[in-house]
């Protein structure tokens, strides 16, 4: 299992300049030429493991799925039994990867298989990618994408795709930094509820 480690960041000295301080005041307040923005960056957990989800991860996965839905202004009526069925049932429908630090899940990715019949090629959709607020900006998302890419290759896929809302420019920049290329929207997608 890949693990990530990083040395702890230096603690900023006290006091931290107030907002009404001179804009350059923080440059002299921190050691070794560090600036306030760098000192305020999120601190990565000392050891993070990216691995496949296990049955005991279901409650934490459900909670993170609800957090992601709330972030987008949605609800998540998903329950633990449904997620367990789709991850570990007789016909597993999705794959989940998790980021774990100190025994706690701090992020996840959900992968859904795709197929381009006219080309005879398999693909994988990175359906969800989520990192808890306290750990964003520390590289966890990049490592989840790398593991998703590895998982897709092992499944014989020739591509990995991801979608982001048109106005989510931060997500666009992140995915492009991970070598995803934007593709044109070529038509409408229709849905029919099955009863």
mmCIF file of the C-alpha atoms, coordinates in Angstrom:
data_MODEL
# 
_entry.id   MODEL 
# 
loop_
_atom_site.group_PDB 
_atom_site.id 
_atom_site.type_symbol 
_atom_site.label_atom_id 
_atom_site.label_alt_id 
_atom_site.label_comp_id 
_atom_site.label_asym_id 
_atom_site.label_entity_id 
_atom_site.label_seq_id 
_atom_site.pdbx_PDB_ins_code 
_atom_site.Cartn_x 
_atom_site.Cartn_y 
_atom_site.Cartn_z 
_atom_site.occupancy 
_atom_site.B_iso_or_equiv 
_atom_site.pdbx_formal_charge 
_atom_site.auth_seq_id 
_atom_site.auth_comp_id 
_atom_site.auth_asym_id 
_atom_site.auth_atom_id 
_atom_site.pdbx_PDB_model_num 
ATOM 1   C CA . UNK A 1 1   ? 0.000   0.000   0.000   1.00 0.00 ? 1   UNK A CA 1 
ATOM 2   C CA . UNK A 1 2   ? 1.377   3.422   -0.861  1.00 0.00 ? 2   UNK A CA 1 
ATOM 3   C CA . UNK A 1 3   ? 1.950   5.674   2.098   1.00 0.00 ? 3   UNK A CA 1 
ATOM 4   C CA . UNK A 1 4   ? 2.704   9.327   2.235   1.00 0.00 ? 4   UNK A CA 1 
ATOM 5   C CA . UNK A 1 5   ? 4.727   11.050  4.870   1.00 0.00 ? 5   UNK A CA 1 
ATOM 6   C CA . UNK A 1 6   ? 5.751   14.605  5.379   1.00 0.00 ? 6   UNK A CA 1 
ATOM 7   C CA . UNK A 1 7   ? 7.748   16.393  8.037   1.00 0.00 ? 7   UNK A CA 1 
ATOM 8   C CA . UNK A 1 8   ? 5.699   18.602  10.313  1.00 0.00 ? 8   UNK A CA 1 
ATOM 9   C CA . UNK A 1 9   ? 5.478   22.230  9.245   1.00 0.00 ? 9   UNK A CA 1 
ATOM 10  C CA . UNK A 1 10  ? 7.152   24.777  11.524  1.00 0.00 ? 10  UNK A CA 1 
ATOM 11  C CA . UNK A 1 11  ? 4.747   26.473  13.908  1.00 0.00 ? 11  UNK A CA 1 
ATOM 12  C CA . UNK A 1 12  ? 4.270   30.187  13.190  1.00 0.00 ? 12  UNK A CA 1 
ATOM 13  C CA . UNK A 1 13  ? 5.654   32.450  15.897  1.00 0.00 ? 13  UNK A CA 1 
ATOM 14  C CA . UNK A 1 14  ? 3.288   34.389  18.093  1.00 0.00 ? 14  UNK A CA 1 
ATOM 15  C CA . UNK A 1 15  ? 1.780   36.881  17.715  1.00 0.00 ? 15  UNK A CA 1 
ATOM 16  C CA . UNK A 1 16  ? 0.467   36.632  14.151  1.00 0.00 ? 16  UNK A CA 1 
ATOM 17  C CA . UNK A 1 17  ? -0.051  40.110  12.688  1.00 0.00 ? 17  UNK A CA 1 
ATOM 18  C CA . UNK A 1 18  ? -3.618  41.399  12.672  1.00 0.00 ? 18  UNK A CA 1 
ATOM 19  C CA . UNK A 1 19  ? -5.457  42.287  9.486   1.00 0.00 ? 19  UNK A CA 1 
ATOM 20  C CA . UNK A 1 20  ? -4.936  46.003  10.181  1.00 0.00 ? 20  UNK A CA 1 
ATOM 21  C CA . UNK A 1 21  ? -1.134  45.576  10.289  1.00 0.00 ? 21  UNK A CA 1 
ATOM 22  C CA . UNK A 1 22  ? 1.042   46.783  7.463   1.00 0.00 ? 22  UNK A CA 1 
ATOM 23  C CA . UNK A 1 23  ? 0.824   44.303  4.523   1.00 0.00 ? 23  UNK A CA 1 
ATOM 24  C CA . UNK A 1 24  ? 4.524   43.449  4.755   1.00 0.00 ? 24  UNK A CA 1 
ATOM 25  C CA . UNK A 1 25  ? 4.589   43.133  8.553   1.00 0.00 ? 25  UNK A CA 1 
ATOM 26  C CA . UNK A 1 26  ? 4.252   39.355  8.416   1.00 0.00 ? 26  UNK A CA 1 
ATOM 27  C CA . UNK A 1 27  ? 7.436   39.006  6.383   1.00 0.00 ? 27  UNK A CA 1 
ATOM 28  C CA . UNK A 1 28  ? 9.563   39.934  9.368   1.00 0.00 ? 28  UNK A CA 1 
ATOM 29  C CA . UNK A 1 29  ? 7.415   38.058  11.883  1.00 0.00 ? 29  UNK A CA 1 
ATOM 30  C CA . UNK A 1 30  ? 8.160   34.547  10.538  1.00 0.00 ? 30  UNK A CA 1 
ATOM 31  C CA . UNK A 1 31  ? 11.499  32.731  10.570  1.00 0.00 ? 31  UNK A CA 1 
ATOM 32  C CA . UNK A 1 32  ? 13.507  31.680  7.530   1.00 0.00 ? 32  UNK A CA 1 
ATOM 33  C CA . UNK A 1 33  ? 11.687  34.020  5.152   1.00 0.00 ? 33  UNK A CA 1 
ATOM 34  C CA . UNK A 1 34  ? 8.383   32.126  5.389   1.00 0.00 ? 34  UNK A CA 1 
ATOM 35  C CA . UNK A 1 35  ? 5.304   34.154  4.664   1.00 0.00 ? 35  UNK A CA 1 
ATOM 36  C CA . UNK A 1 36  ? 2.004   34.104  6.527   1.00 0.00 ? 36  UNK A CA 1 
ATOM 37  C CA . UNK A 1 37  ? 0.168   32.362  3.684   1.00 0.00 ? 37  UNK A CA 1 
ATOM 38  C CA . UNK A 1 38  ? 2.643   29.450  3.697   1.00 0.00 ? 38  UNK A CA 1 
ATOM 39  C CA . UNK A 1 39  ? 2.474   29.189  7.489   1.00 0.00 ? 39  UNK A CA 1 
ATOM 40  C CA . UNK A 1 40  ? -1.331  29.122  7.361   1.00 0.00 ? 40  UNK A CA 1 
ATOM 41  C CA . UNK A 1 41  ? -1.399  26.293  4.764   1.00 0.00 ? 41  UNK A CA 1 
ATOM 42  C CA . UNK A 1 42  ? -3.188  23.115  5.843   1.00 0.00 ? 42  UNK A CA 1 
ATOM 43  C CA . UNK A 1 43  ? -0.992  20.668  7.704   1.00 0.00 ? 43  UNK A CA 1 
ATOM 44  C CA . UNK A 1 44  ? -0.903  17.182  6.222   1.00 0.00 ? 44  UNK A CA 1 
ATOM 45  C CA . UNK A 1 45  ? -1.384  14.254  8.555   1.00 0.00 ? 45  UNK A CA 1 
ATOM 46  C CA . UNK A 1 46  ? 2.026   12.650  9.279   1.00 0.00 ? 46  UNK A CA 1 
ATOM 47  C CA . UNK A 1 47  ? 1.119   9.343   7.599   1.00 0.00 ? 47  UNK A CA 1 
ATOM 48  C CA . UNK A 1 48  ? -1.613  8.826   5.022   1.00 0.00 ? 48  UNK A CA 1 
ATOM 49  C CA . UNK A 1 49  ? -2.504  5.515   3.411   1.00 0.00 ? 49  UNK A CA 1 
ATOM 50  C CA . UNK A 1 50  ? -4.493  5.261   0.170   1.00 0.00 ? 50  UNK A CA 1 
ATOM 51  C CA . UNK A 1 51  ? -6.205  1.879   -0.029  1.00 0.00 ? 51  UNK A CA 1 
ATOM 52  C CA . UNK A 1 52  ? -9.297  0.053   -1.255  1.00 0.00 ? 52  UNK A CA 1 
ATOM 53  C CA . UNK A 1 53  ? -12.353 0.481   0.926   1.00 0.00 ? 53  UNK A CA 1 
ATOM 54  C CA . UNK A 1 54  ? -13.301 -2.282  3.344   1.00 0.00 ? 54  UNK A CA 1 
ATOM 55  C CA . UNK A 1 55  ? -16.689 -3.171  4.833   1.00 0.00 ? 55  UNK A CA 1 
ATOM 56  C CA . UNK A 1 56  ? -15.830 -1.441  8.113   1.00 0.00 ? 56  UNK A CA 1 
ATOM 57  C CA . UNK A 1 57  ? -15.357 1.841   6.168   1.00 0.00 ? 57  UNK A CA 1 
ATOM 58  C CA . UNK A 1 58  ? -19.031 2.003   5.154   1.00 0.00 ? 58  UNK A CA 1 
ATOM 59  C CA . UNK A 1 59  ? -20.228 4.375   7.950   1.00 0.00 ? 59  UNK A CA 1 
ATOM 60  C CA . UNK A 1 60  ? -17.381 6.848   7.369   1.00 0.00 ? 60  UNK A CA 1 
ATOM 61  C CA . UNK A 1 61  ? -17.869 6.635   3.588   1.00 0.00 ? 61  UNK A CA 1 
ATOM 62  C CA . UNK A 1 62  ? -21.590 7.392   3.970   1.00 0.00 ? 62  UNK A CA 1 
ATOM 63  C CA . UNK A 1 63  ? -20.725 10.402  6.151   1.00 0.00 ? 63  UNK A CA 1 
ATOM 64  C CA . UNK A 1 64  ? -18.218 11.759  3.603   1.00 0.00 ? 64  UNK A CA 1 
ATOM 65  C CA . UNK A 1 65  ? -20.665 11.215  0.726   1.00 0.00 ? 65  UNK A CA 1 
ATOM 66  C CA . UNK A 1 66  ? -23.192 13.275  2.707   1.00 0.00 ? 66  UNK A CA 1 
ATOM 67  C CA . UNK A 1 67  ? -20.519 15.972  3.278   1.00 0.00 ? 67  UNK A CA 1 
ATOM 68  C CA . UNK A 1 68  ? -19.806 16.164  -0.451  1.00 0.00 ? 68  UNK A CA 1 
ATOM 69  C CA . UNK A 1 69  ? -23.517 16.351  -1.265  1.00 0.00 ? 69  UNK A CA 1 
ATOM 70  C CA . UNK A 1 70  ? -24.000 19.144  1.291   1.00 0.00 ? 70  UNK A CA 1 
ATOM 71  C CA . UNK A 1 71  ? -21.019 21.010  -0.200  1.00 0.00 ? 71  UNK A CA 1 
ATOM 72  C CA . UNK A 1 72  ? -22.893 21.040  -3.531  1.00 0.00 ? 72  UNK A CA 1 
ATOM 73  C CA . UNK A 1 73  ? -26.206 21.965  -1.906  1.00 0.00 ? 73  UNK A CA 1 
ATOM 74  C CA . UNK A 1 74  ? -27.620 18.458  -2.331  1.00 0.00 ? 74  UNK A CA 1 
ATOM 75  C CA . UNK A 1 75  ? -28.801 15.746  0.015   1.00 0.00 ? 75  UNK A CA 1 
ATOM 76  C CA . UNK A 1 76  ? -27.525 12.172  0.197   1.00 0.00 ? 76  UNK A CA 1 
ATOM 77  C CA . UNK A 1 77  ? -30.304 9.696   0.956   1.00 0.00 ? 77  UNK A CA 1 
ATOM 78  C CA . UNK A 1 78  ? -27.774 6.858   0.535   1.00 0.00 ? 78  UNK A CA 1 
ATOM 79  C CA . UNK A 1 79  ? -27.794 4.329   3.382   1.00 0.00 ? 79  UNK A CA 1 
ATOM 80  C CA . UNK A 1 80  ? -25.089 1.942   4.565   1.00 0.00 ? 80  UNK A CA 1 
ATOM 81  C CA . UNK A 1 81  ? -26.856 -1.178  3.252   1.00 0.00 ? 81  UNK A CA 1 
ATOM 82  C CA . UNK A 1 82  ? -27.095 0.222   -0.278  1.00 0.00 ? 82  UNK A CA 1 
ATOM 83  C CA . UNK A 1 83  ? -23.454 1.297   -0.315  1.00 0.00 ? 83  UNK A CA 1 
ATOM 84  C CA . UNK A 1 84  ? -22.363 -2.088  1.025   1.00 0.00 ? 84  UNK A CA 1 
ATOM 85  C CA . UNK A 1 85  ? -24.401 -3.849  -1.678  1.00 0.00 ? 85  UNK A CA 1 
ATOM 86  C CA . UNK A 1 86  ? -22.844 -1.722  -4.425  1.00 0.00 ? 86  UNK A CA 1 
ATOM 87  C CA . UNK A 1 87  ? -19.287 -2.089  -3.125  1.00 0.00 ? 87  UNK A CA 1 
ATOM 88  C CA . UNK A 1 88  ? -19.241 -5.673  -1.862  1.00 0.00 ? 88  UNK A CA 1 
ATOM 89  C CA . UNK A 1 89  ? -22.456 -7.384  -2.983  1.00 0.00 ? 89  UNK A CA 1 
ATOM 90  C CA . UNK A 1 90  ? -22.797 -10.332 -5.380  1.00 0.00 ? 90  UNK A CA 1 
ATOM 91  C CA . UNK A 1 91  ? -22.401 -7.935  -8.330  1.00 0.00 ? 91  UNK A CA 1 
ATOM 92  C CA . UNK A 1 92  ? -20.141 -5.078  -7.161  1.00 0.00 ? 92  UNK A CA 1 
ATOM 93  C CA . UNK A 1 93  ? -21.099 -1.967  -9.109  1.00 0.00 ? 93  UNK A CA 1 
ATOM 94  C CA . UNK A 1 94  ? -18.492 0.554   -7.935  1.00 0.00 ? 94  UNK A CA 1 
ATOM 95  C CA . UNK A 1 95  ? -15.005 0.679   -6.466  1.00 0.00 ? 95  UNK A CA 1 
ATOM 96  C CA . UNK A 1 96  ? -14.076 2.970   -3.578  1.00 0.00 ? 96  UNK A CA 1 
ATOM 97  C CA . UNK A 1 97  ? -10.624 4.114   -2.540  1.00 0.00 ? 97  UNK A CA 1 
ATOM 98  C CA . UNK A 1 98  ? -10.054 5.790   0.801   1.00 0.00 ? 98  UNK A CA 1 
ATOM 99  C CA . UNK A 1 99  ? -7.403  8.017   2.330   1.00 0.00 ? 99  UNK A CA 1 
ATOM 100 C CA . UNK A 1 100 ? -6.737  7.064   5.957   1.00 0.00 ? 100 UNK A CA 1 
ATOM 101 C CA . UNK A 1 101 ? -4.684  8.906   8.577   1.00 0.00 ? 101 UNK A CA 1 
ATOM 102 C CA . UNK A 1 102 ? -4.321  7.818   12.195  1.00 0.00 ? 102 UNK A CA 1 
ATOM 103 C CA . UNK A 1 103 ? -7.198  5.349   11.826  1.00 0.00 ? 103 UNK A CA 1 
ATOM 104 C CA . UNK A 1 104 ? -9.597  7.986   10.445  1.00 0.00 ? 104 UNK A CA 1 
ATOM 105 C CA . UNK A 1 105 ? -10.847 8.313   6.876   1.00 0.00 ? 105 UNK A CA 1 
ATOM 106 C CA . UNK A 1 106 ? -10.075 11.766  5.512   1.00 0.00 ? 106 UNK A CA 1 
ATOM 107 C CA . UNK A 1 107 ? -11.004 11.345  1.846   1.00 0.00 ? 107 UNK A CA 1 
ATOM 108 C CA . UNK A 1 108 ? -12.313 8.997   -0.787  1.00 0.00 ? 108 UNK A CA 1 
ATOM 109 C CA . UNK A 1 109 ? -12.728 8.366   -4.502  1.00 0.00 ? 109 UNK A CA 1 
ATOM 110 C CA . UNK A 1 110 ? -15.496 6.350   -6.151  1.00 0.00 ? 110 UNK A CA 1 
ATOM 111 C CA . UNK A 1 111 ? -14.883 4.731   -9.534  1.00 0.00 ? 111 UNK A CA 1 
ATOM 112 C CA . UNK A 1 112 ? -17.590 3.538   -11.936 1.00 0.00 ? 112 UNK A CA 1 
ATOM 113 C CA . UNK A 1 113 ? -16.810 1.412   -15.041 1.00 0.00 ? 113 UNK A CA 1 
ATOM 114 C CA . UNK A 1 114 ? -17.457 2.807   -18.526 1.00 0.00 ? 114 UNK A CA 1 
ATOM 115 C CA . UNK A 1 115 ? -17.412 1.229   -21.991 1.00 0.00 ? 115 UNK A CA 1 
ATOM 116 C CA . UNK A 1 116 ? -17.109 2.628   -25.516 1.00 0.00 ? 116 UNK A CA 1 
ATOM 117 C CA . UNK A 1 117 ? -18.731 -0.131  -27.540 1.00 0.00 ? 117 UNK A CA 1 
ATOM 118 C CA . UNK A 1 118 ? -17.830 1.238   -30.981 1.00 0.00 ? 118 UNK A CA 1 
ATOM 119 C CA . UNK A 1 119 ? -14.153 1.192   -29.988 1.00 0.00 ? 119 UNK A CA 1 
ATOM 120 C CA . UNK A 1 120 ? -14.202 -1.864  -27.744 1.00 0.00 ? 120 UNK A CA 1 
ATOM 121 C CA . UNK A 1 121 ? -12.391 0.004   -24.969 1.00 0.00 ? 121 UNK A CA 1 
ATOM 122 C CA . UNK A 1 122 ? -12.907 0.081   -21.232 1.00 0.00 ? 122 UNK A CA 1 
ATOM 123 C CA . UNK A 1 123 ? -12.805 3.251   -19.206 1.00 0.00 ? 123 UNK A CA 1 
ATOM 124 C CA . UNK A 1 124 ? -13.344 4.335   -15.639 1.00 0.00 ? 124 UNK A CA 1 
ATOM 125 C CA . UNK A 1 125 ? -15.240 7.367   -14.372 1.00 0.00 ? 125 UNK A CA 1 
ATOM 126 C CA . UNK A 1 126 ? -13.897 9.111   -11.289 1.00 0.00 ? 126 UNK A CA 1 
ATOM 127 C CA . UNK A 1 127 ? -17.444 9.670   -10.073 1.00 0.00 ? 127 UNK A CA 1 
ATOM 128 C CA . UNK A 1 128 ? -16.567 11.202  -6.684  1.00 0.00 ? 128 UNK A CA 1 
ATOM 129 C CA . UNK A 1 129 ? -13.381 12.715  -5.323  1.00 0.00 ? 129 UNK A CA 1 
ATOM 130 C CA . UNK A 1 130 ? -13.528 14.177  -1.829  1.00 0.00 ? 130 UNK A CA 1 
ATOM 131 C CA . UNK A 1 131 ? -11.068 15.278  0.854   1.00 0.00 ? 131 UNK A CA 1 
ATOM 132 C CA . UNK A 1 132 ? -12.268 16.571  4.215   1.00 0.00 ? 132 UNK A CA 1 
ATOM 133 C CA . UNK A 1 133 ? -11.826 20.318  4.763   1.00 0.00 ? 133 UNK A CA 1 
ATOM 134 C CA . UNK A 1 134 ? -9.005  20.049  7.296   1.00 0.00 ? 134 UNK A CA 1 
ATOM 135 C CA . UNK A 1 135 ? -6.883  18.056  4.822   1.00 0.00 ? 135 UNK A CA 1 
ATOM 136 C CA . UNK A 1 136 ? -7.525  19.945  1.574   1.00 0.00 ? 136 UNK A CA 1 
ATOM 137 C CA . UNK A 1 137 ? -4.516  21.453  -0.108  1.00 0.00 ? 137 UNK A CA 1 
ATOM 138 C CA . UNK A 1 138 ? -2.126  18.832  1.279   1.00 0.00 ? 138 UNK A CA 1 
ATOM 139 C CA . UNK A 1 139 ? -1.851  16.524  -1.752  1.00 0.00 ? 139 UNK A CA 1 
ATOM 140 C CA . UNK A 1 140 ? -4.397  13.904  -0.658  1.00 0.00 ? 140 UNK A CA 1 
ATOM 141 C CA . UNK A 1 141 ? -6.580  14.535  -3.737  1.00 0.00 ? 141 UNK A CA 1 
ATOM 142 C CA . UNK A 1 142 ? -3.583  14.063  -6.040  1.00 0.00 ? 142 UNK A CA 1 
ATOM 143 C CA . UNK A 1 143 ? -2.754  10.756  -4.373  1.00 0.00 ? 143 UNK A CA 1 
ATOM 144 C CA . UNK A 1 144 ? -6.357  9.551   -4.637  1.00 0.00 ? 144 UNK A CA 1 
ATOM 145 C CA . UNK A 1 145 ? -6.316  10.393  -8.369  1.00 0.00 ? 145 UNK A CA 1 
ATOM 146 C CA . UNK A 1 146 ? -3.012  8.525   -8.791  1.00 0.00 ? 146 UNK A CA 1 
ATOM 147 C CA . UNK A 1 147 ? -4.455  5.452   -7.072  1.00 0.00 ? 147 UNK A CA 1 
ATOM 148 C CA . UNK A 1 148 ? -7.633  5.724   -9.192  1.00 0.00 ? 148 UNK A CA 1 
ATOM 149 C CA . UNK A 1 149 ? -5.472  5.816   -12.321 1.00 0.00 ? 149 UNK A CA 1 
ATOM 150 C CA . UNK A 1 150 ? -3.606  2.726   -11.128 1.00 0.00 ? 150 UNK A CA 1 
ATOM 151 C CA . UNK A 1 151 ? -6.883  0.917   -10.328 1.00 0.00 ? 151 UNK A CA 1 
ATOM 152 C CA . UNK A 1 152 ? -8.288  1.738   -13.791 1.00 0.00 ? 152 UNK A CA 1 
ATOM 153 C CA . UNK A 1 153 ? -5.158  0.432   -15.522 1.00 0.00 ? 153 UNK A CA 1 
ATOM 154 C CA . UNK A 1 154 ? -5.360  -2.813  -13.523 1.00 0.00 ? 154 UNK A CA 1 
ATOM 155 C CA . UNK A 1 155 ? -8.967  -3.218  -14.723 1.00 0.00 ? 155 UNK A CA 1 
ATOM 156 C CA . UNK A 1 156 ? -7.795  -2.968  -18.343 1.00 0.00 ? 156 UNK A CA 1 
ATOM 157 C CA . UNK A 1 157 ? -9.061  0.576   -18.883 1.00 0.00 ? 157 UNK A CA 1 
ATOM 158 C CA . UNK A 1 158 ? -7.558  2.860   -21.496 1.00 0.00 ? 158 UNK A CA 1 
ATOM 159 C CA . UNK A 1 159 ? -8.929  6.091   -20.037 1.00 0.00 ? 159 UNK A CA 1 
ATOM 160 C CA . UNK A 1 160 ? -10.051 7.735   -16.809 1.00 0.00 ? 160 UNK A CA 1 
ATOM 161 C CA . UNK A 1 161 ? -12.712 10.434  -16.977 1.00 0.00 ? 161 UNK A CA 1 
ATOM 162 C CA . UNK A 1 162 ? -14.082 12.949  -14.498 1.00 0.00 ? 162 UNK A CA 1 
ATOM 163 C CA . UNK A 1 163 ? -16.779 15.609  -14.594 1.00 0.00 ? 163 UNK A CA 1 
ATOM 164 C CA . UNK A 1 164 ? -16.998 18.971  -12.864 1.00 0.00 ? 164 UNK A CA 1 
ATOM 165 C CA . UNK A 1 165 ? -19.714 21.593  -12.866 1.00 0.00 ? 165 UNK A CA 1 
ATOM 166 C CA . UNK A 1 166 ? -19.149 24.296  -15.483 1.00 0.00 ? 166 UNK A CA 1 
ATOM 167 C CA . UNK A 1 167 ? -18.624 26.992  -12.844 1.00 0.00 ? 167 UNK A CA 1 
ATOM 168 C CA . UNK A 1 168 ? -16.330 24.960  -10.594 1.00 0.00 ? 168 UNK A CA 1 
ATOM 169 C CA . UNK A 1 169 ? -13.091 26.547  -11.815 1.00 0.00 ? 169 UNK A CA 1 
ATOM 170 C CA . UNK A 1 170 ? -11.075 25.302  -8.854  1.00 0.00 ? 170 UNK A CA 1 
ATOM 171 C CA . UNK A 1 171 ? -11.962 21.705  -9.819  1.00 0.00 ? 171 UNK A CA 1 
ATOM 172 C CA . UNK A 1 172 ? -11.159 22.444  -13.479 1.00 0.00 ? 172 UNK A CA 1 
ATOM 173 C CA . UNK A 1 173 ? -7.691  23.695  -12.536 1.00 0.00 ? 173 UNK A CA 1 
ATOM 174 C CA . UNK A 1 174 ? -7.093  20.715  -10.252 1.00 0.00 ? 174 UNK A CA 1 
ATOM 175 C CA . UNK A 1 175 ? -8.087  18.110  -12.873 1.00 0.00 ? 175 UNK A CA 1 
ATOM 176 C CA . UNK A 1 176 ? -6.070  19.838  -15.577 1.00 0.00 ? 176 UNK A CA 1 
ATOM 177 C CA . UNK A 1 177 ? -3.063  19.818  -13.216 1.00 0.00 ? 177 UNK A CA 1 
ATOM 178 C CA . UNK A 1 178 ? -3.552  16.040  -13.020 1.00 0.00 ? 178 UNK A CA 1 
ATOM 179 C CA . UNK A 1 179 ? -3.301  15.694  -16.835 1.00 0.00 ? 179 UNK A CA 1 
ATOM 180 C CA . UNK A 1 180 ? -7.039  15.432  -17.532 1.00 0.00 ? 180 UNK A CA 1 
ATOM 181 C CA . UNK A 1 181 ? -7.960  17.254  -20.729 1.00 0.00 ? 181 UNK A CA 1 
ATOM 182 C CA . UNK A 1 182 ? -11.319 18.968  -21.116 1.00 0.00 ? 182 UNK A CA 1 
ATOM 183 C CA . UNK A 1 183 ? -13.560 17.446  -23.742 1.00 0.00 ? 183 UNK A CA 1 
ATOM 184 C CA . UNK A 1 184 ? -16.422 19.102  -25.568 1.00 0.00 ? 184 UNK A CA 1 
ATOM 185 C CA . UNK A 1 185 ? -19.979 18.407  -24.529 1.00 0.00 ? 185 UNK A CA 1 
ATOM 186 C CA . UNK A 1 186 ? -21.411 16.799  -27.631 1.00 0.00 ? 186 UNK A CA 1 
ATOM 187 C CA . UNK A 1 187 ? -25.084 16.475  -26.767 1.00 0.00 ? 187 UNK A CA 1 
ATOM 188 C CA . UNK A 1 188 ? -27.781 16.029  -24.202 1.00 0.00 ? 188 UNK A CA 1 
ATOM 189 C CA . UNK A 1 189 ? -27.887 13.178  -21.711 1.00 0.00 ? 189 UNK A CA 1 
ATOM 190 C CA . UNK A 1 190 ? -31.360 11.811  -21.057 1.00 0.00 ? 190 UNK A CA 1 
ATOM 191 C CA . UNK A 1 191 ? -32.514 9.886   -17.991 1.00 0.00 ? 191 UNK A CA 1 
ATOM 192 C CA . UNK A 1 192 ? -35.511 7.643   -17.511 1.00 0.00 ? 192 UNK A CA 1 
ATOM 193 C CA . UNK A 1 193 ? -36.614 6.469   -14.104 1.00 0.00 ? 193 UNK A CA 1 
ATOM 194 C CA . UNK A 1 194 ? -37.124 2.699   -13.945 1.00 0.00 ? 194 UNK A CA 1 
ATOM 195 C CA . UNK A 1 195 ? -40.006 1.535   -11.803 1.00 0.00 ? 195 UNK A CA 1 
# 
